[in-house]
Amino acid sequence: MAVQGVSIALATEDVARSVQFYLDQLGFACPLQLDGFARVRLGAADMEYGVREFGLLDDNGYRLSFAQHVAAN
């Protein structure tokens, strides 16, 4: 399954470290980073029901779910 897009808001103890993880390990871009908060993005965001999902555990122990719209048959 190819990820078409996802946007994640990060609010962690070490935002800079988390941003680097998403950039270096997962290929995300970081359009916004402030003290204590950042938003990372990969492609265009699409959060609808009727999706195919997969998850991962990131470097802070957060479980993330990624979703892709599945066309009706």
N, C-alpha and C positions, 0 to 999 in steps of 0.2 A: 504494500500500500504506500503510495507516495503522499506525503503531507503537502496539502495545497496552501495551508496558512494557519498560523497560530500567533496569538499575542498574549504574553504573560506579564502580569504585574508582580514585581519582586519587592518584598519588604523584609529584609533579613538583617541579621547582626552585621554581616560583612557584605554589603551590596556589591562592592567592587569585585570581590572574589567570585560571587555568584554570577555577575555579568561576564567575567572572563570565562567561567565554565560554559555558559551558554554560547558565547562567541567561539571559543576554541574547540569545544567538544561537540557542539551540536549545530554550528554554522548559523546561529541567529545574528541579527543586527540589533543594535541598541539605539533606538531613536530618542530616548529620554533617560537621563540619569541625574538624580538629585541626591542630597544627603539623606540616606536611609531609604531610598526608593528608586526603582528603575523599571522601565518597560522594555522587554525584549520581544522581537517579532521575527517570524519566519514566514515569508509569503503573505498572502491575504488571509485575514481571519474569517472563519465560517463556523458558527456554533448553532447548528440546527438539530432537531430530532430526526431520526432516520439516518443515523450515521454509523460508520465503522470506526472503532476506536482501538488504540493501543496505549499502554502506559509505560512509565519509567520512574525510577527513583533517582532524584538529583543529588548533588553533592551536599545539600543541607538536610537530606532525609525526607524531602517533600515528594509525595507521589503525584505525578502529573499524568493527565489523560489527554491524548491527542485524538482528534476526530476528523473524519472525512464524510461528506454527504454521500449517501448511497441512493442512486436513482431508482425510482419505483419500476418494477417489472411490468 
